[in-house]
């Protein structure tokens, strides 16, 4: 069981942006927005998923 695959891109872009800017400051947000314009929606969806593996979606 895994979290939705469509959110994998968001996680990858987020982590890659942190290689350029380790803190979640304005520069980080600009980098994230440049490479993943719908990051806010993806983050909201990701944050609303259950934490427990037994509750994850396929």
C-alpha positions, 0 to 999 in steps of 0.5 A: 500500500502506498500513497497516491502515485501522483503525489510522488512528483510533488515529493521529489520536486520538494526534496530537489528544491531543498538541495538548492535551498535547505530552508522553507523560505521565500527562495525555496517557495519560488523554486518550488513554484517554478518547477511545480506550479500546483505545489500548494494543492499537492501539499494540501492533498498530501497533508490530508492523507492518513499517516498510518500505513494501514490507511494508505490508498493504493 
